[in-house]
Amino acid sequence: MDDAHSAAPRNGVLQLAGYGIRVSVERGHLRVEDGVGRSRRVGRFYRADRSLRRLIVLGHSGEITLDALRWLHDVGASFAQIDTDGRVIAAAGPVKLQDARLRRAQARAVERDRGPEIAKVLVREKLVGQLRVLDRIRAVVPMSNVSLAASVIERAIDRLAAQGSFDQIRWVEGEAASAYWRAWSAVPVRFERADVEKVPFHWTSFGRRASLLTGNPRRASNPANAVLNYLYAIAEAEARIAALGVGCDPGIGILHADQKMRDSLACDLMEPVRPVVDAWALDLFEARTFRKADFFETREGGCRILPSLSRILARTGPQWAEAVAPVAERLVEQLLTASNATPRGAGPAPTPLTQENRSDGRPGPRVRRRERKIPVDSEDRERFRTEILPALRHLTLKAIMRAIPVSKGYCSLIRSGKRVPHPKHWGALRDLVG
């Protein structure tokens, strides 16, 4: 090994890429090795050092021992493997909540009326997030179809509440998605001047979301969609880890139908997070000038991401983990409530990912952490009524719903002054009223 460097995590995340990847345990330490040819990296970690929170393997050449998987489990670290084409091969993390009633409620959700209601909440959050992304696209590429897409999504949000079946919900979501991705088509992808003439012309813009090879988003045929697919794969791995963490079965979906070799619930949990990923990708396309060496065109015309860029994308995992955690915990609360598995007065559902309700399981009355941290007392209420409420009364419910992720009925109560929203929403409402 002529050229060896130390492999160290960044923000708790360690990515391994290249050929001959090895993950094993030696003398109680986790030993990792990756790289290409003679250029290798080696790292050693001991159990008491909790700097390693996620180990992500990018590729399929190498080995990991059973001892290493147990070592990661013992220290509470997650493991994910993502193939070179962006597919999630494996994702596992610590299970922080075990409740058989929850899995039973999850399996029955599709057969009950509560299932479509849960699906509508997930889709509505996604659509509201897409509207925010469209506002940012309008600033990057002024174009008429952005306004058209926003109108289609606004109508989809209005129609969503009246839909009673999963097929109807999926149809509304699909119609909005078509308009949304058309608005992305002219987003530019910049390459260094020396590489502009060396890359295919269709690599220089986002283009169609559907690949020219498959007719769907899989096997992307240009860099922008390859980047988005890769980010979605990382978010999917985090969604699977979150589902396991709250005690759900990642394969039993609600909005997404059951399919072999697919974690349908992880796909459900991803829906509200996708616009967050989209916004990050849009920032990347606006700020970064790519090199031809960041991508590789296959003989079939597919586009793959090379390690120089994939390492950067893999570091986003903690962001998607943070975004998906409250979605997973809210789903647990909805499932337990719908199945009457949580007795009335028993307090809020556990929050093992965000630790928002840390008092769950302790003796005595249970109090939500956020209520202790940011109490809404009489002074807070008066401040809201004098600083924000007067301007809100002149806005539409639709505008308020875009700013904060609450229902239309609750927005109506806020606008009328009958309810005071949680202080965490006040910043967004202040921005809304200027």
C-alpha positions as CSV (number, residue, x, y, z in Angstrom):
1,M,0.0,0.0,0.0
2,D,2.1,2.9,-1.3
3,D,-0.3,5.7,-0.6
4,A,-2.4,5.3,2.5
5,H,-4.5,8.0,4.1
6,S,-6.6,8.1,7.2
7,A,-10.4,7.5,6.8
8,A,-12.3,9.8,9.2
9,P,-16.0,10.6,9.4
10,R,-17.4,14.0,8.7
11,N,-20.4,15.1,10.7
12,G,-20.7,11.5,11.9
13,V,-20.8,10.0,8.4
14,L,-18.0,7.9,6.8
15,Q,-18.3,7.0,3.2
16,L,-16.3,4.1,1.7
17,A,-15.9,3.9,-2.1
18,G,-13.7,2.2,-4.6
19,Y,-12.7,-1.4,-5.0
20,G,-11.7,-4.0,-2.4
21,I,-13.6,-2.3,0.4
22,R,-13.1,-4.0,3.7
23,V,-14.9,-3.6,7.0
24,S,-13.9,-5.8,9.9
25,V,-13.2,-5.9,13.6
26,E,-9.6,-6.2,14.9
27,R,-8.8,-6.3,18.6
28,G,-12.1,-4.8,19.4
29,H,-11.7,-1.9,17.0
30,L,-13.7,-1.4,13.8
31,R,-11.2,-1.3,10.9
32,V,-12.2,0.1,7.5
33,E,-10.3,0.2,4.2
34,D,-11.3,1.6,0.8
35,G,-9.7,3.2,-2.3
36,V,-8.6,2.5,-5.8
37,G,-5.4,0.7,-6.8
38,R,-2.5,1.8,-4.6
39,S,-4.3,4.8,-3.3
40,R,-6.0,3.5,-0.1
41,R,-7.6,4.8,3.0
42,V,-7.6,3.0,6.4
43,G,-9.5,3.9,9.5
44,R,-9.8,2.4,13.0
45,F,-12.5,3.2,15.6
46,Y,-13.0,2.2,19.2
47,R,-16.3,1.6,20.8
48,A,-16.2,4.5,23.3
49,D,-15.6,7.0,20.5
50,R,-19.1,7.7,19.2
51,S,-17.9,10.0,16.3
52,L,-19.1,7.3,13.8
53,R,-22.8,7.5,13.4
54,R,-23.3,6.3,9.9
55,L,-21.2,4.0,7.6
56,I,-22.2,4.3,4.0
57,V,-20.6,2.0,1.4
58,L,-20.8,3.3,-2.2
59,G,-20.4,0.4,-4.6
60,H,-20.4,-3.4,-4.5
61,S,-16.8,-4.5,-4.5
62,G,-15.6,-5.7,-1.1
63,E,-16.6,-7.3,2.1
64,I,-18.0,-6.7,5.6
65,T,-17.9,-9.2,8.4
66,L,-20.7,-10.2,10.8
67,D,-18.5,-9.0,13.7
68,A,-18.4,-5.6,12.0
69,L,-22.2,-5.4,11.7
70,R,-22.6,-6.4,15.3
71,W,-20.0,-3.7,16.3
72,L,-22.0,-1.0,14.5
73,H,-25.2,-2.2,16.1
74,D,-23.7,-2.1,19.6
75,V,-22.6,1.5,19.2
76,G,-25.9,2.6,17.7
77,A,-24.4,3.3,14.2
78,S,-26.4,2.9,11.0
79,F,-25.2,1.0,7.9
80,A,-26.2,1.5,4.3
81,Q,-24.9,0.3,0.9
82,I,-25.7,2.2,-2.2
83,D,-24.8,0.7,-5.6
84,T,-23.1,2.7,-8.4
85,D,-26.4,3.2,-10.2
86,G,-28.0,4.7,-7.1
87,R,-30.0,1.7,-5.9
88,V,-30.2,1.0,-2.1
89,I,-28.8,-2.4,-1.6
90,A,-29.0,-2.5,2.2
91,A,-29.9,-0.2,5.1
92,A,-30.0,-1.0,8.7
93,G,-30.0,0.8,12.0
94,P,-30.8,0.4,15.7
95,V,-34.5,-0.5,16.6
96,K,-35.5,2.0,19.3
97,L,-39.1,1.0,19.7
98,Q,-40.7,-2.4,19.7
99,D,-44.5,-2.6,19.9
100,A,-46.4,-5.5,18.2
101,R,-49.6,-3.4,18.3
102,L,-47.9,-0.8,16.0
103,R,-47.0,-3.4,13.3
104,R,-50.5,-4.8,13.5
105,A,-52.0,-1.3,13.1
106,Q,-49.6,-0.7,10.2
107,A,-50.7,-3.8,8.4
108,R,-54.4,-3.0,8.8
109,A,-54.1,0.7,7.9
110,V,-54.7,0.0,4.2
111,E,-58.0,-1.8,5.0
112,R,-59.4,1.0,7.2
113,D,-60.6,4.5,6.5
114,R,-57.6,5.9,8.4
115,G,-55.2,4.7,5.7
116,P,-56.3,7.2,3.0
117,E,-56.3,10.0,5.6
118,I,-52.7,9.2,6.5
119,A,-51.8,9.1,2.8
120,K,-53.4,12.5,2.2
121,V,-51.3,14.0,4.9
122,L,-48.1,12.7,3.4
123,V,-49.0,13.8,-0.1
124,R,-50.3,17.2,1.0
125,E,-47.0,17.9,2.7
126,K,-45.1,16.9,-0.4
127,L,-47.3,19.2,-2.6
128,V,-46.8,22.2,-0.3
129,G,-43.1,21.6,-0.3
130,Q,-43.1,21.5,-4.1
131,L,-44.7,24.9,-4.3
132,R,-41.9,26.3,-2.2
133,V,-39.4,24.7,-4.6
134,L,-41.2,26.2,-7.6
135,D,-40.8,29.7,-6.1
136,R,-37.0,29.0,-6.0
137,I,-37.0,27.7,-9.6
138,R,-38.7,30.9,-10.7
139,A,-35.8,32.9,-9.3
140,V,-33.2,30.7,-11.1
141,V,-35.0,30.3,-14.5
142,P,-37.9,32.8,-15.1
143,M,-40.3,30.8,-17.2
144,S,-44.1,30.6,-17.8
145,N,-44.6,26.9,-17.0
146,V,-43.5,27.5,-13.4
147,S,-46.6,29.5,-12.8
148,L,-48.6,26.9,-14.7
149,A,-47.1,24.1,-12.5
150,A,-47.9,26.1,-9.3
151,S,-51.5,26.5,-10.4
152,V,-51.8,22.7,-11.1
153,I,-50.3,21.9,-7.7
154,E,-52.6,24.4,-5.9
155,R,-55.6,22.8,-7.5
156,A,-54.3,19.4,-6.5
157,I,-54.0,20.5,-2.8
158,D,-57.6,21.7,-3.0
159,R,-58.9,18.5,-4.5
160,L,-56.9,16.2,-2.2
161,A,-59.2,16.5,0.8
162,A,-62.2,15.2,-1.3
163,Q,-60.4,12.0,-2.4
164,G,-61.5,8.8,-0.6
165,S,-59.4,6.1,-2.1
166,F,-55.7,5.4,-2.6
167,D,-56.1,5.3,-6.4
168,Q,-57.7,8.8,-6.4
169,I,-54.9,10.2,-4.1
170,R,-52.2,8.7,-6.3
171,W,-53.9,10.2,-9.4
172,V,-54.0,13.7,-7.9
173,E,-50.4,13.3,-6.8
174,G,-49.3,12.1,-10.3
175,E,-51.0,14.9,-12.1
176,A,-49.2,17.4,-9.9
177,A,-45.9,15.6,-10.3
178,S,-46.1,15.9,-14.1
179,A,-46.5,19.6,-14.0
180,Y,-43.8,20.0,-11.3
181,W,-41.1,18.2,-13.3
182,R,-42.0,20.1,-16.5
183,A,-41.1,23.2,-14.6
184,W,-37.6,21.8,-13.9
185,S,-36.8,21.1,-17.5
186,A,-34.8,24.3,-18.2
187,V,-32.8,24.3,-15.0
188,P,-29.2,24.6,-16.2
189,V,-26.3,22.3,-15.3
190,R,-23.0,24.1,-15.7
191,F,-19.7,22.4,-16.7
192,E,-16.2,23.9,-16.8
193,R,-15.4,25.7,-20.0
194,A,-12.8,23.1,-21.0
195,D,-15.4,20.3,-20.6
196,V,-18.5,21.9,-22.3
197,E,-17.6,20.6,-25.7
198,K,-16.8,17.1,-24.3
199,V,-20.1,16.3,-22.7
200,P,-23.4,15.5,-24.6
201,F,-25.7,18.4,-25.1
202,H,-28.5,16.9,-23.1
203,W,-26.2,16.9,-20.0
204,T,-26.3,20.7,-19.8
205,S,-29.9,21.0,-18.4
206,F,-32.3,19.1,-16.2
207,G,-34.4,18.0,-19.2
208,R,-37.0,15.3,-18.6
209,R,-37.4,13.5,-15.3
210,A,-38.0,10.3,-17.2
211,S,-34.8,8.6,-18.5
212,L,-34.3,8.3,-22.2
213,L,-33.4,4.7,-21.6
214,T,-36.3,3.5,-19.5
215,G,-39.1,6.0,-19.8
216,N,-39.1,6.4,-16.0
217,P,-36.7,8.0,-13.5
218,R,-34.5,4.9,-13.1
219,R,-31.2,4.7,-14.9
220,A,-30.8,8.4,-15.5
221,S,-29.5,9.5,-18.8
222,N,-28.1,12.9,-17.7
223,P,-26.2,14.3,-14.7
224,A,-29.0,16.3,-13.1
225,N,-31.3,13.3,-12.8
226,A,-28.5,11.0,-11.8
227,V,-27.7,13.4,-8.9
228,L,-31.4,13.5,-7.9
229,N,-31.7,9.7,-8.1
230,Y,-28.6,9.4,-5.9
231,L,-29.9,11.8,-3.3
232,Y,-33.2,10.0,-3.3
233,A,-31.4,6.7,-2.7
234,I,-29.6,8.2,0.3
235,A,-33.0,9.6,1.6
236,E,-34.6,6.2,1.1
237,A,-31.9,4.5,3.1
238,E,-32.5,7.1,5.9
239,A,-36.3,6.5,5.7
240,R,-35.8,2.8,6.0
241,I,-33.5,3.3,9.1
242,A,-36.2,5.7,10.5
243,A,-38.9,3.1,10.0
244,L,-36.9,0.5,11.8
245,G,-36.1,3.0,14.5
246,V,-39.7,3.6,15.4
247,G,-40.6,0.0,15.2
248,C,-42.4,-0.2,11.9
249,D,-42.0,-2.7,9.0
250,P,-40.3,-0.8,6.2
251,G,-41.9,-3.1,3.6
252,I,-45.6,-2.6,4.5
253,G,-46.6,0.6,2.8
254,I,-49.8,2.7,3.0
255,L,-49.6,5.1,0.1
256,H,-47.3,2.9,-1.9
257,A,-48.7,-0.6,-2.7
258,D,-46.8,-3.7,-1.6
259,Q,-44.1,-4.8,-4.1
260,K,-41.4,-7.4,-4.0
261,M,-37.9,-6.0,-3.3
262,R,-39.2,-2.6,-2.3
263,D,-39.5,-0.9,1.1
264,S,-42.9,0.7,0.5
265,L,-43.2,2.3,3.9
266,A,-39.8,3.9,3.4
267,C,-41.1,5.4,0.1
268,D,-44.2,6.7,2.0
269,L,-42.0,8.4,4.6
270,M,-39.9,9.9,1.8
271,E,-42.8,11.8,0.2
272,P,-42.8,14.9,2.4
273,V,-39.0,14.9,2.3
274,R,-38.6,14.8,-1.4
275,P,-39.1,18.6,-1.9
276,V,-36.4,19.2,0.7
277,V,-34.0,17.0,-1.3
278,D,-35.1,18.8,-4.5
279,A,-34.3,22.2,-3.0
280,W,-30.8,21.0,-2.0
281,A,-30.2,19.7,-5.5
282,L,-31.4,23.0,-7.0
283,D,-28.9,24.8,-4.8
284,L,-26.2,22.4,-6.0
285,F,-27.0,23.0,-9.7
286,E,-27.0,26.8,-9.2
287,A,-23.7,26.9,-7.2
288,R,-21.5,24.2,-8.6
289,T,-19.7,24.0,-11.9
290,F,-19.3,20.3,-12.7
291,R,-16.4,18.5,-14.4
292,K,-16.7,15.8,-17.0
293,A,-14.8,13.6,-14.5
294,D,-17.7,13.8,-12.0
295,F,-19.8,11.5,-14.3
296,F,-19.4,8.5,-16.5
297,E,-21.5,7.7,-19.6
298,T,-22.2,4.0,-20.0
299,R,-22.1,2.2,-23.3
300,E,-26.0,2.3,-23.3
301,G,-26.1,6.0,-22.7
302,G,-26.8,6.0,-19.0
303,C,-25.1,8.5,-16.6
304,R,-23.4,7.4,-13.4
305,I,-21.8,9.5,-10.7
306,L,-18.2,9.0,-9.9
307,P,-16.6,9.0,-6.4
308,S,-15.4,12.6,-6.7
309,L,-19.1,13.7,-6.5
310,S,-20.8,10.8,-4.8
311,R,-18.8,11.4,-1.6
312,I,-20.2,14.9,-1.5
313,L,-23.7,13.7,-2.0
314,A,-23.4,10.9,0.6
315,R,-22.7,13.5,3.3
316,T,-26.2,14.7,3.0
317,G,-27.5,11.6,4.9
318,P,-27.9,13.3,8.3
319,Q,-30.0,16.1,6.7
320,W,-32.5,13.6,5.3
321,A,-32.4,11.7,8.6
322,E,-33.4,14.8,10.5
323,A,-36.1,15.6,8.0
324,V,-37.7,12.1,8.0
325,A,-37.6,11.6,11.7
326,P,-40.7,13.7,12.6
327,V,-42.6,12.2,9.7
328,A,-41.9,8.7,11.0
329,E,-42.9,9.6,14.5
330,R,-46.1,11.3,13.4
331,L,-47.0,8.2,11.4
332,V,-46.6,6.1,14.6
333,E,-48.9,8.4,16.5
334,Q,-51.5,8.3,13.7
335,L,-51.4,4.5,13.5
336,L,-51.7,3.9,17.2
337,T,-54.5,6.5,17.5
338,A,-56.4,5.0,14.6
339,S,-56.2,1.5,16.1
340,N,-57.0,2.6,19.7
341,A,-53.7,1.0,20.7
342,T,-52.8,4.0,22.8
343,P,-55.3,4.4,25.7
344,R,-56.8,7.9,26.1
345,G,-54.9,9.9,28.6
346,A,-51.8,7.8,28.2
347,G,-49.8,10.7,26.9
348,P,-48.1,11.4,23.6
349,A,-46.6,8.6,21.5
350,P,-42.9,7.9,22.0
351,T,-40.4,9.9,19.9
352,P,-37.2,7.7,19.8
353,L,-35.7,9.6,16.8
354,T,-36.2,13.3,17.7
355,Q,-36.4,12.7,21.5
356,E,-39.2,15.3,21.6
357,N,-41.2,13.5,24.2
358,R,-38.3,12.4,26.5
359,S,-40.6,11.8,29.5
360,D,-42.4,8.8,27.8
361,G,-41.8,5.7,29.9
362,R,-40.9,7.6,33.0
363,P,-43.1,7.5,36.1
364,G,-45.4,10.5,36.7
365,P,-47.2,12.8,34.3
366,R,-45.9,13.0,30.8
367,V,-45.1,16.4,29.4
368,R,-44.1,17.1,25.8
369,R,-40.5,18.4,25.5
370,R,-41.5,21.1,23.1
371,E,-44.1,22.4,25.5
372,R,-41.5,22.7,28.3
373,K,-38.9,24.2,26.0
374,I,-41.2,26.9,24.3
375,P,-44.2,27.5,26.6
376,V,-47.1,29.4,25.1
377,D,-48.1,31.6,28.0
378,S,-50.3,34.7,28.1
379,E,-47.5,37.0,27.1
380,D,-46.7,34.8,24.1
381,R,-50.3,34.8,23.0
382,E,-50.6,38.5,23.3
383,R,-47.4,39.0,21.3
384,F,-48.8,36.8,18.5
385,R,-52.1,38.7,18.5
386,T,-50.4,42.1,18.3
387,E,-47.5,41.3,15.9
388,I,-48.7,38.7,13.5
389,L,-52.5,38.1,13.7
390,P,-53.7,41.5,12.3
391,A,-51.8,40.9,9.0
392,L,-52.8,37.3,8.8
393,R,-56.5,38.2,8.6
394,H,-56.0,39.8,5.2
395,L,-54.4,36.6,3.7
396,T,-56.1,33.5,2.2
397,L,-56.1,30.2,3.9
398,K,-54.1,28.8,1.0
399,A,-51.3,31.2,1.5
400,I,-51.1,30.4,5.2
401,M,-51.1,26.6,4.5
402,R,-48.1,27.1,2.2
403,A,-46.2,28.8,5.0
404,I,-46.8,26.2,7.8
405,P,-47.6,22.5,7.6
406,V,-51.0,22.4,9.3
407,S,-54.5,21.6,8.1
408,K,-56.8,24.0,6.4
409,G,-59.2,23.9,9.3
410,Y,-56.5,24.8,11.8
411,C,-55.3,27.6,9.5
412,S,-58.9,29.0,9.7
413,L,-58.8,28.9,13.5
414,I,-55.4,30.7,13.5
415,R,-56.6,33.4,11.1
416,S,-59.7,34.0,13.2
417,G,-57.7,34.3,16.4
418,K,-59.3,31.2,18.0
419,R,-56.0,29.3,18.1
420,V,-52.4,30.4,18.6
421,P,-49.9,28.3,16.5
422,H,-46.8,26.8,18.1
423,P,-44.0,29.4,18.3
424,K,-41.8,27.3,15.9
425,H,-44.2,28.5,13.1
426,W,-44.0,32.2,14.0
427,G,-40.9,32.8,11.9
428,A,-42.6,31.5,8.8
429,L,-45.7,33.5,9.5
430,R,-43.7,36.7,10.1
431,D,-42.0,36.1,6.7
432,L,-45.4,35.6,5.1
433,V,-46.8,38.9,6.4
434,G,-43.6,40.8,5.6
